[in-house]
Amino acid sequence: MSAEKGRRLFKKLCSHCHNISEGESHKYGPNLFGVFGKQAGSVPGYHYSEQHKNSGLQWTESNLNMYLENFKETIPGSKKKIPGVSKEEQRKDLIEFIKTTTNV
């Protein structure tokens, strides 16, 4: 796992829709700061789909890995319009970057 590779992937794949630093605003998707351990659909100030709010999913490394691989299968009705991240190593790098960047 490489947080640096994950940072580059985040910039390429995720930063158009998500901020990741504490105090930054939401974009098309919610700010991901402090995401680990939270319930899906629970970040204040962001309007989530009912599917996210009612998923019962808690953001763990394992659940985030499943979500990144296939958004619509993990939370049916997800609004994401991009394909998942098919390569496991890329998902691991993204998770490592998110984990190290947002660890509170």
N, C-alpha and C positions, 0 to 999 in steps of 0.2 A: 504494500500500500504506500502511496506517495501523496502527501498533502499538496506538494507542488504540482504534480500532474493533475490532481483534483482541482486545484485553483485554476489552472488553464482550461480544464474541461468546464468548470463552472462558468467561467467568463464566456466561453464559446456556446454552451448549451443552456445555461440557466439564468445568466445575469440580465437578459432582456426582460424577464418576467419577475425576478426575485432580487431583492437586496438581501444582504447577509450581515451587515454591521449593526450593532446596537444603536437605536435611535433613528435609523433611516426609515423612510416611509415605505409603505406597501407599493407595489407596482401592480401589474396584472395579477400576480400571485402575491401571497403574503411575505413579509420580511421573515427570513428563516433564523434570525438570531435566537438562540436558546431553544431551538426546536426539539432537541432530544428530551424525552420524558414527558412531553406534552401530548395531550389528546389531539387527534386530527380535528381540524375545524374549530380551534379554540383560541387563536391569537386575537386579542382585542383589536377592534378597529378595522377588521377585514371582513368582507361579506363573502361567506363560504356558501357552497351549494349545500342543500339539505343532506345530500349523500355524505359529504365530508363531515358535517356536524353530527350525523347519526351513525357514523361508521363504527364507533367504539374502538377505533384503532389508536394505539399509543405509538408515538414515534420512537422506536428503538432502531438499532442498526439493522437488525433483521427485517423489520417492517419497512424501513426506508429502502432497503435493498429490493424487496418485492415490489414496492411502489415504483421505484425508478425503472425496474425492468418492464413492468406492465401496469401503467396507471389505471387504466380502465378495468382491468381484472381485479386489482387490489381494492379499488373503491369504484364499483360500477356507477356510472353517471358522472365521472370526473370530467371537469371542463377542459382539461389539458388537451390541446390540439396537436401536440407533437408526439412522435413515437417514443417509446421507452428507450432506455440505454441497454442495448442487447449484450454488450461485452461485460462479463463479470468483473474483470480487472478495472475497467473504467468506473463501474458502480462503486467498487471498493475505494478507488482513489477519490471519487466525489464525496463519499461518506466520510473518509478520513479528513478531507479538507473542511467539510461542514462541521464535523465534530471538533476539530482543532480550532476552527475560527469562531465557533459559537459556544464553546464550553464556558458556562457561567458558574 
